[in-house]
Amino acid sequence: MKRSRARGASPAAIADAREALRRCDLLAGVSAREGAIERVYLSPEHARANAIVSGWIADAGMSAWQDAAGNARGTYPGATPDAPVLLLGSHLDTVPDAGRYDGILGVMIALAVVARLSARGVRLPFGIEVLGFADEEGARFGRTLLGSCAVAGTWEEGWLELRDDSGITLRDALITFGLDPDAVATAALDPARVVGYLEAHIEQGPLLLDADRPLGVVSGIMGAKRFDLAMDGQAGHAGGVPMRHRRDALLGAAATALAVERVALDEGVVGTVGELRVFPGAANVIPGRAEFSLDVRAATDAHRDRAWEAIRAHALEAAGERRLTFTENLRHVARATSSERRLSEAIEHGIRTATGEERPLELLSKAGHDAMAIASLTSYAMLFVRCGNGGVSHHPDESVTLEDVALAIDAFEAAVLAVADRA
C-alpha cells in the first residue's frame, strides 16, 4: 500500500484503532465455516456476534439491546431526555468466504467514537444510536438490507415467506432465533426524531488507494437491480445429438453473460453474473436448463434500467438463435441515492481535521450499503476508508492499515461533533 501524504494519527488514535482491529479479528472467528468467514442472518453465529457486540456497546457507555429484527443496537443519551438521535452504524453479517472489515469495521469505528464521548462525559444536542445491522448482504434469504429496512420502517410482510437454501422460511428462522415475526415493525424509528445517519465503511475498491488518500467522502450510492434469469432448451446425449440440432441452454446463458460485459462497458455501468447452475449437470449431457443471476448498477435508476433493457434484448436474441426460452425474475431493487450535503460537509470537515487534506476526495459508491435503506428514514452521509490489496473486498484478502483506521476514527468523531455544532 502506498504511503499517504496525510497527517499522521495520534498515539491515542492508534490505540483506539488497534482495539477496533482486534475486535474485527475476534468477530472473524465467529463463523459457520472452518478457516473462512461466513455469518448469515438469524444463524447461531449471528446470535454469538450480537452477544459479543452488545458487550462492547455497554463498554462504550451505552445501553445495549437487540431489536425485533435481530439488529444489535446501543443508545447513548443526549443532553436532554427528549433529544433526537443521530444514527451511526453498519452491518455485522457477511457474504460467504468474506473479509473481516466489510461492514464490521464501520460498527467498530462508531463504537470507538461513542466510547471517546462517554469517557469525556460529553452530551450532545442529540443522542446517538449505534446500529449493528443484522442482514445487509442478503446471503441467506436472497433479499438484501433486511436489518436496515426494518429500522427504516420499510419492512414488507411478504418477506416473511422468503426461503433459504434449506427451505426454511424467514418467519420460521425469526421464531427459532427467539424473535416474534409479527413484531418486526417495532424495530422502526420515528423519522421526526432522527437527525441523520453517518456510516463509515471500507471503500471496496481501489480509488483511494490509487489517489494515495486514506479517507474519502461518499457522494451517493448507485441504484441496483438483481435478477434470477434462466434459459430452457433440451437436454440430450453429448455424443448423440448433432451440433446443429442442439438447444443448449448453457450457451444461451454464456452469450448473455458476455453481453452483460459489453453493455456495461458501453453504457458506463457495472454488471455481474455471479451465479450459474446447469441442469441436469452431467459431463455427458447437453444442458437443458441454465439458471444464472444478474446484478446491474448505475449512478441513476434510469441509466440502470436502460442498461438492463439492452441486456434483456441480447438475452432474447441469444435465446432465439438457439431455440431457447428465456425467463426473468426481478429479485431485488435498490434505488440510487445521494448523500445529504449538510452531513457530507460534516464528513469532509472530519477528514480535513484528521488528515490535514485541503480537499477530501469524493467518490460515488458502486457497492450497496445500509445507508440506501436508511435513506427512506432520514438523510445520510458516508466515510470511506482505504482498502489495501488493490481494493479487493468480499474476499479473505480484504485489508486496511492501522494508521488509516486511526485517521478514520478521528475523522468520524470530528464529523459527529460538526453535526452537533450545526444542530
C-alpha positions in Angstrom: 0.0 0.0 0.0 1.3 3.5 -0.9 2.2 5.8 1.9 -0.3 8.6 2.4 0.7 12.2 2.4 -1.9 12.8 5.1 -1.0 14.0 8.6 -0.1 11.1 11.0 -2.6 9.8 13.6 -2.1 10.5 17.3 -0.9 7.8 19.7 -4.4 7.8 21.3 -6.0 7.3 17.9 -3.6 4.4 17.1 -4.6 2.7 20.4 -8.3 3.1 19.5 -7.6 1.7 16.0 -5.7 -1.2 17.4 -8.6 -2.2 19.6 -11.1 -1.8 16.7 -9.0 -4.1 14.5 -8.6 -6.6 17.4 -12.4 -6.7 17.6 -12.7 -7.3 13.9 -10.3 -10.2 14.2 -12.3 -11.6 17.1 -15.6 -11.4 15.1 -13.8 -13.1 12.2 -13.7 -16.2 14.3 -17.5 -16.2 14.8 -18.1 -18.1 11.6 -20.1 -21.1 10.2 -17.1 -22.2 8.2 -13.8 -23.5 9.4 -10.9 -21.5 8.1 -13.2 -18.9 6.4 -15.7 -16.2 7.4 -19.4 -16.8 7.0 -22.0 -15.2 9.3 -25.5 -15.0 7.9 -28.8 -13.7 9.2 -30.6 -15.4 12.1 -27.9 -18.1 12.4 -26.2 -19.2 15.6 -23.2 -17.1 14.5 -25.4 -14.1 14.2 -26.6 -14.6 17.8 -23.0 -15.0 19.1 -21.8 -11.9 17.3 -24.7 -9.9 18.7 -23.9 -11.0 22.2 -20.2 -10.0 21.8 -21.0 -6.7 20.2 -23.6 -5.9 22.9 -20.8 -6.2 25.5 -18.7 -3.7 23.6 -21.7 -1.4 23.3 -22.0 -1.5 27.1 -18.3 -0.9 27.5 -18.7 2.3 25.4 -21.1 3.7 27.9 -24.3 2.8 26.1 -27.5 0.9 26.8 -27.3 -2.3 24.7 -30.3 -4.1 23.2 -31.5 -6.2 20.3 -34.5 -5.1 18.3 -37.3 -7.3 16.8 -35.4 -7.8 13.5 -32.2 -9.0 15.2 -30.2 -5.8 14.9 -27.7 -5.1 17.7 -28.3 -1.6 19.0 -26.9 0.8 21.5 -28.2 4.1 22.9 -26.1 7.0 24.2 -28.3 9.7 25.7 -28.3 13.3 24.6 -28.2 16.5 26.6 -32.0 16.3 27.3 -34.4 13.4 27.8 -36.4 14.4 24.7 -33.3 14.9 22.4 -33.5 13.5 18.9 -30.9 10.9 17.8 -28.1 10.7 15.3 -27.6 7.2 13.9 -24.2 5.6 13.4 -23.5 2.1 12.2 -23.0 -0.5 9.5 -23.6 -4.3 9.3 -22.4 -7.3 11.1 -23.3 -10.1 8.6 -21.0 -11.3 5.9 -21.0 -12.9 2.5 -19.6 -16.5 2.2 -15.8 -16.6 2.4 -15.8 -12.9 3.4 -13.1 -10.5 4.5 -13.1 -9.2 8.1 -13.7 -5.5 7.6 -16.7 -5.1 5.3 -19.4 -3.6 7.5 -17.9 -4.8 10.7 -15.2 -2.1 10.8 -17.8 0.6 10.4 -19.6 -0.6 13.6 -16.3 -0.7 15.5 -15.4 2.9 14.4 -18.8 4.1 15.6 -18.3 2.4 19.0 -14.8 3.9 19.3 -16.3 7.4 18.7 -19.0 6.9 21.3 -16.5 5.5 23.8 -14.5 8.7 23.5 -17.5 10.9 24.1 -18.6 8.8 27.0 -15.1 8.9 28.6 -15.2 12.7 28.5 -18.7 12.9 29.7 -19.8 14.7 26.6 -23.5 15.2 26.0 -24.6 16.4 22.6 -27.8 18.2 21.4 -28.9 14.7 20.2 -28.5 11.2 21.5 -26.5 8.7 19.5 -27.7 5.3 18.4 -25.2 2.8 17.2 -26.6 0.0 14.9 -25.0 -3.3 14.0 -27.4 -4.3 11.2 -28.2 -7.9 11.1 -28.6 -8.5 7.4 -27.1 -6.2 4.7 -25.7 -8.8 2.4 -28.8 -11.0 1.9 -26.7 -14.1 1.8 -29.3 -16.4 3.4 -32.7 -15.3 2.1 -31.7 -13.5 -1.1 -33.1 -10.2 -0.1 -30.5 -7.5 0.9 -30.8 -4.8 3.6 -33.3 -6.6 5.8 -32.0 -5.2 9.0 -31.8 -1.6 7.9 -35.2 -1.8 6.1 -36.7 -2.9 9.5 -35.2 0.2 11.1 -36.3 2.5 8.3 -39.9 1.2 8.5 -39.9 -0.3 5.0 -40.1 -3.9 6.0 -42.6 -5.9 3.9 -44.8 -8.5 5.4 -44.3 -10.8 2.4 -40.6 -11.1 3.1 -41.5 -13.5 6.0 -42.2 -16.1 3.3 -38.7 -15.9 1.8 -36.9 -19.2 2.0 -33.2 -20.1 2.4 -31.5 -22.9 0.5 -32.7 -25.4 3.1 -36.3 -24.4 2.6 -36.6 -22.6 5.9 -38.8 -19.5 5.8 -37.7 -16.2 7.2 -40.8 -16.4 9.5 -39.6 -19.7 11.0 -36.0 -18.5 11.2 -37.1 -15.5 13.3 -39.0 -17.8 15.6 -36.0 -20.2 16.0 -33.8 -17.2 16.7 -36.2 -16.2 19.6 -37.9 -13.3 17.8 -41.6 -12.6 17.0 -42.2 -12.3 13.2 -45.3 -10.2 13.8 -43.3 -7.6 15.9 -40.6 -6.7 13.3 -42.3 -3.4 12.7 -41.4 -2.3 16.2 -37.8 -2.0 15.1 -38.6 1.1 13.1 -37.7 4.6 14.2 -39.8 7.7 14.0 -38.3 9.9 11.3 -39.3 13.0 13.2 -36.8 12.1 16.0 -33.8 11.3 13.8 -31.1 13.9 13.0 -29.5 11.8 10.3 -27.3 8.7 9.7 -23.5 8.5 9.3 -21.8 5.3 8.2 -18.1 4.5 8.0 -17.2 1.7 5.6 -14.2 0.3 3.7 -14.2 1.6 0.1 -14.4 -1.9 -1.5 -12.5 -0.5 -4.5 -9.1 0.9 -5.5 -9.8 4.7 -6.0 -8.5 5.9 -2.6 -5.5 3.6 -3.0 -4.8 4.9 -6.5 -5.1 8.5 -5.2 -2.9 7.9 -2.2 -5.7 9.0 0.2 -6.6 7.3 3.4 -10.2 8.5 3.6 -12.9 9.8 1.2 -16.5 11.2 1.4 -19.3 9.4 -0.5 -21.4 11.5 -2.9 -24.1 8.8 -3.3 -24.8 5.1 -3.9 -25.5 3.5 -7.2 -29.0 2.1 -7.9 -29.1 -1.7 -8.3 -31.4 -4.4 -9.7 -30.8 -8.1 -9.2 -32.4 -10.7 -11.4 -32.8 -14.5 -11.4 -32.6 -15.5 -15.1 -33.0 -18.8 -16.9 -32.6 -20.3 -20.3 -34.5 -23.5 -21.1 -33.7 -25.8 -24.0 -33.5 -29.5 -24.3 -31.2 -32.0 -22.6 -29.6 -34.7 -24.7 -26.7 -37.1 -25.2 -23.4 -35.3 -25.6 -22.4 -37.7 -28.3 -25.7 -38.5 -30.0 -27.2 -35.1 -30.7 -25.5 -33.3 -33.7 -24.3 -29.7 -33.0 -26.7 -28.1 -35.3 -29.7 -29.8 -33.7 -28.8 -28.8 -30.2 -30.8 -26.5 -27.9 -28.0 -25.9 -25.4 -29.3 -23.7 -22.5 -25.8 -23.1 -21.2 -24.7 -21.5 -24.5 -27.6 -19.1 -24.3 -26.7 -18.1 -20.7 -23.0 -17.7 -21.7 -23.9 -15.5 -24.6 -26.0 -13.4 -22.2 -23.1 -13.1 -19.7 -20.8 -11.9 -22.4 -23.4 -9.3 -23.4 -23.6 -8.1 -19.8 -19.9 -7.3 -20.1 -20.3 -5.5 -23.4 -23.3 -3.4 -22.3 -21.7 -2.5 -19.0 -18.6 -1.2 -20.8 -20.6 0.6 -23.5 -23.0 2.2 -21.0 -20.6 3.0 -18.2 -22.5 0.9 -15.7 -21.5 -2.2 -13.7 -23.0 -5.6 -14.4 -22.2 -9.0 -12.9 -23.3 -12.6 -13.5 -22.3 -14.1 -10.1 -24.2 -17.4 -10.1 -24.6 -20.1 -12.8 -26.2 -23.5 -12.5 -26.8 -26.0 -15.2 -29.2 -29.0 -15.3 -29.2 -31.9 -15.3 -25.5 -31.3 -14.7 -23.6 -34.2 -16.1 -20.4 -34.2 -18.2 -22.0 -36.2 -21.0 -25.4 -34.4 -21.1 -26.2 -31.3 -23.0 -27.6 -28.7 -20.5 -31.3 -28.5 -20.8 -31.7 -25.6 -18.4 -29.3 -22.9 -17.2 -30.1 -20.6 -14.2 -28.0 -17.5 -13.6 -28.1 -14.3 -11.7 -27.6 -10.7 -12.9 -26.7 -7.7 -10.8 -26.7 -4.3 -12.7 -25.9 -1.0 -11.1 -25.6 2.7 -12.3 -25.5 6.2 -10.9 -29.1 6.8 -11.7 -32.1 4.5 -11.8 -32.9 5.5 -15.4 -29.4 4.6 -16.5 -29.5 1.3 -14.7 -32.9 0.4 -16.3 -31.7 1.4 -19.8 -28.7 -0.9 -19.4 -31.0 -3.8 -18.2 -33.2 -3.4 -21.3 -30.2 -3.6 -23.5 -29.0 -6.8 -21.7 -32.5 -8.2 -22.0 -32.6 -7.6 -25.7 -29.3 -9.5 -26.1 -30.7 -12.4 -23.9 -33.8 -12.7 -26.1 -31.6 -12.7 -29.2 -29.4 -15.4 -27.8 -32.4 -17.5 -26.9 -34.0 -17.0 -30.3 -30.8 -18.1 -32.1 -30.7 -21.3 -30.1 -34.4 -22.0 -29.9 -34.4 -21.5 -26.2 -36.9 -19.9 -23.8 -35.7 -17.0 -21.7 -37.3 -16.2 -18.4 -36.6 -13.4 -15.9 -37.5 -12.7 -12.3 -36.7 -9.4 -10.6 -35.3 -10.4 -7.1 -34.2 -7.0 -5.7 -34.4 -3.3 -6.4 -32.4 -0.6 -4.7 -32.9 3.0 -5.8 -29.9 5.3 -6.4 -29.4 7.7 -3.5 -27.4 10.8 -2.8 -25.8 11.8 0.4 -27.2 15.0 2.1 -24.9 18.0 1.7 -25.1 19.1 5.3 -24.0 15.7 6.6 -21.4 15.3 3.8 -19.9 18.6 4.8 -19.5 17.2 8.3 -17.7 14.2 6.9 -15.4 16.5 4.8 -14.7 18.6 7.9 -13.8 15.4 9.8 -11.4 14.3 7.1 -9.7 17.7 7.0 -9.4 17.7 10.8 -7.9 14.2 10.9 -5.6 14.3 7.8 -4.9 17.9 7.1 -6.1 17.4 3.5 -7.5 20.6 2.0 -10.0 18.9 -0.4 -11.1 15.4 0.6 -11.7 13.0 -2.3 -15.3 12.5 -3.2 -16.5 9.1 -4.5 -19.6 7.5 -5.8 -20.2 4.1 -4.2 -20.8 1.3 -6.6 -21.4 -1.1 -3.7 -24.7 -1.1 -1.8 -24.8 -0.1 1.8 -27.3 0.1 4.7 -27.4 3.9 4.0 -29.5 3.1 0.9 -32.3 1.7 3.1 -31.9 4.3 5.9 -32.3 7.0 3.2 -36.1 6.2 3.4 -36.0 7.2 7.0 -33.5 10.1 7.1 -30.6 11.8 5.3 -27.2 10.1 5.3 -23.5 10.6 4.6 -20.7 8.1 4.5 -17.0 8.0 5.2 -14.9 5.6 3.1 -11.7 4.0 4.4 -8.9 3.0 2.0 -8.6 -0.7 1.1 -5.3 -2.5 0.5 -4.5 -5.3 -1.9 -5.8 -3.4 -4.9 -9.0 -2.5 -3.2 -10.3 -6.1 -3.0 -13.4 -6.8 -0.9 -15.8 -9.7 -0.3 -12.7 -11.8 -0.2 -10.3 -13.0 2.6 -7.6 -10.7 1.2 -9.6 -7.6 2.3 -7.2 -5.3 4.2 -6.8 -1.9 5.9 -3.9 -0.3 7.8 -3.8 0.6 11.5 -2.9 4.2 10.5 -5.9 4.6 8.2 -8.3 3.2 10.8 -6.9 5.6 13.4 -7.4 8.5 11.0 -11.0 7.3 10.3 -11.9 7.2 14.0 -10.6 10.8 14.4 -12.4 11.9 11.3 -15.7 10.2 12.3 -15.6 11.8 15.8 -14.9 15.2 14.2 -17.9 14.7 11.9 -20.2 13.8 14.7 -19.1 16.9 16.6 -19.6 19.0 13.4 -23.2 17.8 13.2 -23.7 18.8 16.8 -22.2 22.3 16.2 -24.8 22.8 13.4 -27.7 21.2 15.3 
